Amino acid sequence: MNIYLSGRGGFAVEVADALLDEGHKIAGVSAPRLRKGQSDEGNAMAWDRLRGWAFPRGIPWTDSAELRAMHVPDGVDVIVAAHSHAFLGRKTRARATIATIGYHPSLLPLHRGRDAIRWTVRDGDKVTGGSVYHLTERTDGGPLAAQEHVFVPPGSTAQSLWREHLAPLGVRLLLKVVADLAEGRRIEVPQDEKLATWEPAMDSAPLFKPELIALPGSTPVDSSKWALHSP
């Protein structure tokens, strides 16, 4: 299978290596231009790890902020999003002849959003998991291709839960779905919108919208209870 990989960081590199080990081809990648907090474009050590992985292999790279349909080569079978924060539009997704899939570290439709693992830990969930889904116009809302649960060990942090459980699960589930697609098995299970939850990124500003929770003439509401703060 010819794969186009959109992602970032160590997880995207693990997925890329695993796909190559399975005999697939990486036709191109998109990743952020620089690692967070670094600004020296001329220093390869400041590049995102996926970009650094692609360069010595001669694999074309595109800045994920600039990714458009024209950047996806002809002949791509599957576009894989692996820890990608870039929105893949309809025309870009259409460049894949078979499917565009992504991994989300939650049991979708629960915990949609960028900080799913941090909200899992904050909410005290005992069970979580990973989901591979078909990308659509709705963020994290496309039909499921594979899903598996894991128990949350006591004392878990977002970092340990990702590193020890959800990242390895993501690599395995993505490989499984790509293998299914290669053999003509296309699984699409609609998400149950009645169960859907969505949380904002924890590094965003607190939500303070008293006009949304108090009507004229009503008893004043302590709107601090409605602000979303990082732990």
C-alpha positions in Angstrom: 0.0 0.0 0.0 1.2 3.5 -0.8 0.7 5.6 2.4 0.8 9.4 3.0 1.5 10.1 6.6 0.4 13.3 8.4 1.6 13.5 11.9 4.2 14.7 14.4 6.7 13.6 17.0 7.8 10.2 18.1 4.4 8.5 17.6 4.3 9.4 13.9 7.9 8.0 13.5 6.9 4.7 15.3 3.9 4.4 12.9 6.1 5.2 9.9 8.7 2.5 10.8 6.0 0.0 11.6 4.3 0.6 8.2 7.7 0.1 6.4 8.3 -3.1 8.4 5.0 -4.4 7.1 6.0 -3.8 3.5 4.1 -0.6 2.9 5.6 2.4 1.1 5.6 6.0 2.6 5.0 8.3 -0.4 5.2 11.5 1.6 4.7 13.1 5.0 3.5 16.3 6.5 4.6 17.5 9.9 5.1 20.9 11.7 7.9 23.0 10.4 9.7 23.1 13.7 9.5 21.5 17.1 7.5 23.4 19.6 9.6 26.2 21.3 12.4 26.0 18.7 12.9 28.5 15.8 16.1 27.7 13.9 14.8 26.5 10.6 18.4 25.9 9.4 19.1 23.5 12.3 17.8 20.0 11.5 17.8 19.2 15.3 14.9 21.7 15.6 12.8 19.9 13.0 9.8 17.8 14.1 10.9 14.2 14.4 8.8 13.0 11.5 10.4 15.5 9.2 13.8 14.5 10.4 12.9 10.8 9.8 11.8 11.5 6.2 14.7 13.6 5.1 17.5 11.0 5.0 15.1 8.6 3.3 14.3 11.0 0.5 10.7 11.1 1.4 8.9 14.4 0.4 7.9 16.6 3.4 5.2 19.3 3.6 4.6 21.7 6.4 1.4 20.4 8.0 0.1 24.0 8.3 0.3 24.2 4.5 -1.0 20.8 3.6 -3.3 20.8 0.6 -4.6 18.2 -1.9 -1.8 19.2 -4.3 0.8 18.0 -1.8 -0.4 14.4 -1.8 1.3 12.5 -4.6 -0.6 10.5 -7.2 -1.2 6.9 -6.4 -1.6 7.2 -2.7 -3.9 4.5 -1.3 -4.4 5.5 2.3 -3.7 8.8 4.2 -2.8 8.1 7.8 -3.1 10.7 10.5 -0.8 9.9 13.4 -0.9 12.5 16.1 -1.7 15.1 13.5 -3.2 18.4 14.5 -3.7 19.5 10.9 -7.2 19.5 9.5 -7.4 17.3 6.3 -10.0 18.8 4.1 -12.3 17.0 1.7 -10.2 17.6 -1.3 -7.1 16.4 0.5 -8.8 13.3 1.8 -10.1 12.6 -1.8 -6.5 12.1 -2.9 -6.4 8.8 -1.2 -8.0 6.2 -3.4 -9.1 3.9 -0.6 -9.3 5.7 2.8 -8.2 8.5 5.1 -7.8 7.2 8.7 -6.6 8.6 12.0 -5.9 7.5 15.5 -7.5 9.0 18.6 -6.5 8.0 22.1 -10.0 7.5 23.6 -13.0 5.3 23.2 -14.8 7.5 20.6 -17.2 9.1 20.7 -16.0 9.8 24.3 -13.4 12.6 24.8 -13.3 14.1 21.4 -10.8 16.9 21.2 -7.0 17.5 21.4 -6.5 16.7 25.1 -8.4 13.4 25.3 -5.8 11.7 27.6 -5.5 14.6 29.9 -9.3 14.8 30.3 -9.4 11.0 30.8 -7.0 11.4 33.8 -8.7 14.5 35.1 -12.1 12.9 35.0 -10.8 9.8 36.8 -11.9 7.3 34.1 -11.1 3.7 35.0 -11.3 2.6 31.4 -10.1 4.2 28.2 -8.8 3.0 24.9 -7.9 3.9 21.3 -9.9 4.3 18.2 -9.0 4.3 14.5 -11.6 6.1 12.5 -12.3 7.4 9.0 -11.7 11.2 8.8 -14.6 13.4 7.8 -15.6 17.0 8.1 -16.6 16.5 11.7 -13.5 16.5 14.0 -13.1 13.1 15.6 -16.6 12.2 14.5 -16.1 9.8 11.5 -17.1 6.1 11.5 -14.9 3.7 13.4 -12.6 1.2 11.8 -11.1 -0.3 14.9 -11.4 0.2 18.7 -9.9 -1.4 21.8 -10.2 -0.6 25.5 -7.5 -0.6 28.2 -7.8 -0.2 31.9 -6.3 3.0 33.4 -3.7 1.9 36.0 -3.9 3.6 39.4 -1.6 6.6 39.6 -1.5 7.1 35.8 -0.5 10.4 34.4 -1.3 11.6 30.9 2.3 11.0 29.9 2.5 7.5 31.4 -0.9 6.4 30.0 0.1 7.6 26.5 3.7 6.2 26.6 2.9 2.8 28.1 -0.5 2.0 26.8 -2.2 4.3 24.3 0.7 4.9 21.9 1.6 1.2 21.4 -2.1 0.5 21.0 -2.4 3.2 18.3 0.5 1.7 16.3 -1.1 -1.7 16.5 -4.6 -0.5 15.6 -3.4 1.6 12.6 -1.4 -1.4 11.3 -4.5 -3.6 11.6 -6.7 -1.2 9.7 -4.2 -0.7 6.9 -3.9 -4.5 6.6 -7.7 -4.7 6.5 -7.9 -2.1 3.8 -5.1 -3.8 1.8 -7.2 -7.0 1.8 -10.4 -5.2 0.8 -12.0 -5.2 4.3 -13.4 -1.7 5.0 -15.0 -1.4 8.4 -17.1 1.7 9.1 -19.2 1.7 12.3 -21.0 5.0 12.9 -20.3 6.7 16.2 -23.2 7.1 18.6 -23.8 10.8 18.8 -25.9 10.4 22.0 -22.8 9.3 23.8 -20.4 11.9 22.4 -18.4 14.2 24.6 -16.0 17.0 23.6 -13.6 18.9 25.7 -11.4 21.9 24.8 -7.7 21.9 24.8 -6.4 22.4 28.4 -3.9 25.1 27.3 -6.7 27.3 26.0 -7.9 30.3 27.9 -10.6 29.6 30.6 -14.2 29.8 29.3 -16.0 32.8 30.9 -19.3 33.4 29.2 -21.8 34.6 31.9 -24.2 35.7 29.2 -24.7 32.1 28.2 -25.8 31.0 31.7 -27.7 33.9 33.1 -30.9 35.4 31.7 -32.0 39.1 32.4 -33.8 39.3 35.7 -32.7 35.9 36.9 -30.8 35.1 40.0 -27.1 35.8 39.5 -25.0 32.7 38.8 -21.5 32.0 40.2 -20.0 31.8 36.7 -16.6 30.7 38.1 -18.1 27.3 38.4 -18.5 27.2 34.7 -14.9 28.2 33.8 -12.7 25.5 32.4 -9.2 25.6 33.9 -6.2 23.4 33.6 -5.6 21.3 36.7 
